[in-house]
Amino acid sequence: MDAQGGENIERMIELLGYLVSDAQERGMLCDQYYFLSDQYLNTCKNFQGIDNGTHFPGTRLEQAYWIWRQTPRQVLRAILSANGMELPPDFVQRGPITWL
């Protein structure tokens, strides 16, 4: 979120991605160095419309990255519903294209 309270999600995703890549390259990708609280991760999930119980793989930094890479659930549900499909409750998008 930017200083004025608006969304700057794409920039935040980019920065999280840089942090993950840098930590991987340095062999330091672990929760000890890049700890994000459950409260923060749940807040990210809530912004995206994702149930707090949905599991994302990886370290907490990677989880934050993947949470923000998701299509907002309201949008995804609307698109799938318009095409006669339902969103599985534990669905997690990984990569640029995800097939249901």
C-alpha positions in Angstrom: 0.0 0.0 0.0 1.3 3.5 -0.8 1.6 6.4 1.7 -1.7 7.9 0.6 -3.6 4.7 1.5 -4.0 3.5 -2.1 -2.9 0.3 -3.6 0.5 -0.3 -5.1 0.3 -4.1 -5.1 2.3 -4.6 -8.3 5.3 -2.7 -6.9 5.0 -4.6 -3.6 5.0 -8.0 -5.4 8.0 -6.9 -7.4 9.9 -6.0 -4.2 8.9 -9.2 -2.4 10.1 -11.1 -5.5 13.5 -9.3 -5.4 13.8 -10.1 -1.7 13.1 -13.8 -2.3 15.5 -14.0 -5.2 18.3 -12.2 -3.3 17.8 -14.4 -0.3 17.9 -17.6 -2.5 21.1 -16.4 -4.2 22.8 -15.7 -0.8 21.6 -19.0 0.7 19.7 -17.1 3.4 16.1 -17.7 2.5 14.8 -18.7 5.9 12.3 -17.4 8.5 15.2 -16.5 10.8 16.3 -13.6 8.5 13.0 -12.8 6.8 10.3 -13.4 9.4 6.7 -12.3 8.7 4.1 -12.8 11.4 0.9 -14.8 11.1 -1.0 -11.5 11.6 0.8 -10.0 8.6 0.2 -13.1 6.4 -3.5 -13.2 7.4 -3.9 -9.5 6.6 -2.4 -10.1 3.1 -4.8 -13.0 2.7 -7.8 -10.9 3.8 -6.9 -8.2 1.3 -6.9 -10.8 -1.4 -10.1 -12.5 -0.2 -8.3 -15.7 0.7 -9.4 -17.8 3.7 -6.9 -17.6 6.5 -6.7 -21.4 6.6 -5.4 -21.6 3.0 -1.8 -23.0 3.1 0.9 -21.4 0.9 4.2 -23.3 0.6 7.6 -22.0 1.4 9.1 -19.6 3.9 7.0 -16.8 5.2 8.6 -14.4 2.7 7.8 -16.8 -0.1 4.2 -17.2 1.2 3.7 -13.4 1.2 5.0 -13.3 -2.4 2.6 -16.0 -3.5 -0.4 -14.5 -1.6 0.0 -11.2 -3.5 0.5 -13.1 -6.8 -3.0 -14.5 -6.5 -5.9 -13.2 -8.5 -8.2 -11.6 -5.9 -10.7 -14.3 -5.0 -13.8 -12.2 -5.7 -12.6 -11.7 -9.3 -11.6 -15.3 -9.7 -14.9 -16.6 -8.3 -16.9 -14.3 -10.6 -15.0 -15.4 -13.7 -15.3 -19.1 -12.8 -19.0 -18.8 -11.8 -19.8 -17.1 -15.2 -18.3 -20.1 -16.9 -20.2 -22.7 -14.7 -17.2 -23.6 -12.5 -16.4 -23.3 -8.8 -13.2 -22.4 -7.1 -11.7 -25.2 -5.0 -11.4 -24.0 -1.3 -7.6 -24.7 -1.1 -6.7 -23.4 -4.6 -3.3 -21.6 -4.9 -2.1 -20.1 -8.1 1.5 -20.9 -8.9 3.3 -19.5 -11.9 2.0 -17.3 -14.6 -0.7 -19.7 -15.9 -2.7 -22.1 -13.7 -5.0 -24.7 -15.0 -7.9 -25.8 -12.8 
